[in-house]
């Protein structure tokens, strides 16, 4: 039945408006379209306390963090998981950004099973190092044992998912490796393992780089193809080291020089290794300069936050993105309000207790001096970054993944 003339005249403006809106939306979508996240089936983690999501909870060591106030700022309420942080770690944020679960489960956590580990798993152990003797200092999981767990994981994965799918998960996964600080601060410079008498500092650096190469060659043999490997941070600027350096004050420059020398040797090794193994891609994470940039320019996070659209309400989630580098889909750091999005105010001490020497059991809920807002701090305890800084590091890592691995 034909529509009345009046109805046709009334519909004409609506149809024209609809056509204009459709054209505009298509134009805007074309201009802002971004590729979907890559098909990464799992995030697999090796290393020390910078990435341990709770494995030390299950072993006989004094180096634990499964108690308050650790985990006090986890989404959903306080939850001490064994992460050495007030919240999440870099690998957690990377996992979520890739469309995987927001928490990477610890392999030794009985709350998780192989169906969880098929999408992400952490073998890391706080206190461990590239040198097996480092793990012995506090009776934690040595790196060779982390690799043995990886082999066991693959056997379980084959039974769970079938051989072909298990092989794809292992080969297409993103591997996150962060290790090395304890080899110097807990081992060599602490004079407890005898390595200081066995090696010069330069010789010990060479020894550790050789251990790193053997580890990477082994996980590549076992199926790893895309790996991020973190260099050392400016270890002389950790709050604990600043405290021990009280007579001279400030960072321990000798330790920072060691970190720079080790990082240069590590990077050279990674280039040689990947040149000889075309199927292996390794992205070197420059933690040293990422961390030093924040320490020397603590307002950086606030400056990035100021890039959010002007029309956005200041009390809505603040997305911190580098606007000229969002072609990969735009991994953003989201904070709940402007206070959390502000720049750092304290880059020399931790939030927990006095922030000068406390970590693990010395950082506990009986400490009256623990700060109220960890978002103002670079460090959570005397050794480890806050969740806010971990988000920043995660974004830097993911940027490199899109540039070099995906």
C-alpha positions, 0 to 999 in steps of 0.5 A: 500500500502506498504511503500518504504524501505527508508521510513521504514528506516527513520521512524524507528529512529522516532518511536524508539525516540517516544517510548523512550519519551513515556516511559520517560513521563509515568515514570515521570508522575508516579513519580510526580503524585499527587491526585486531590484536594478534592471535596470541593463544597464551602468555608464558612467563619465566623469571624472578619476582618482577614477574612471579605471580605466586609460585613462591607461595608453594615452596619452602622459602622466606621470600613470599608476598602472599599477605597484606598489604601486598595486593591491596589495590587489586581489582575487586578488592585486596587480594594478596596473590604472591605478586610483589606489588600492590596490584598486577604485574606487567605480564598481567596487563600484557595478557589482558591487552591481548584478549587473554585473562587479566591475571597470568596464573602461577604454575604451582597455584593449586587453584588453577588447572591445565585449562587455565594454563592453556591461556597463560602460565607463569613459571617465575620464582621470586629471588631466582637468577640466571646463575643457579647459585642465586636461587640457592641463597633463599631456596627458591626455584632455579631457572633450570627447574622453571624449564623443567616445569615448562616441559611438564606443562607441555606434556599436560597440554598435549593430553588436554588439547591434543598434540597439534593444538598444544604445539600451536599454543606453544609456538604462537605464545608470547614469552615474557622473561625478566631475570638477572637483578638477583644475580648481582644484588643477592649473589655477587655483591652480597658475597654469599655464594663465592662467585665474587672470588671466582669471577671479576665483575666483567667475567660474571657478566659474561657468565650470566649472558652465556646462561641467558643464551643457553636458556633461550636456546633451550626454550626455542628448542622446546617450541618458543618463537616470540620472546621478550627479554628484559635487561637490567634496570638501574639497580643502584637506584632501588630504594634498598640500595639508596639506603645502603648508600646513605653515606654518599647519598643517591643511587649507587653508580657502580651498580648502575654501570654494571647494569649498563655493561651487562645490558650491552653484552646481553643485547649483543648476544640476542642479536647473534642468537636471533641471526643464527636462529631465523625462527626465533624472534627476541625483543630486548626490553630496555628496562634501564632507560624506561625506568631511568626516564621515569625516575628523572622525569616523574611527571611523565605519567601525568603528562601522558594522561593529559593527552586524553580527549578534552571532552572526556570527563576528568573523573572517567577512566583516563587512558594513557596512550602515546597518540602517535603509536597506536596503530597496533590497536592502542594499548592504553593505561587506564586509571580510575581518576585524575589522582591516579593519573597524576605524575609520580611524587616519590621515586626514591622510597617505596610506599610500604612501611618506611620504603627504605629497606622493607620487602616480603615479611618486613612489608606487612599490615602492621607497618604504620607508615605505609602510604595511602596512595601507591599511585604517587610512588614509583616503588611499592616496597624497597625493591619492586615497582607499584602497579601504576609503574608496571602498567607503564612498563607493560605498555612499553613492552607491548609497543615493542612486541608489535614492532618486532614480534607480531 
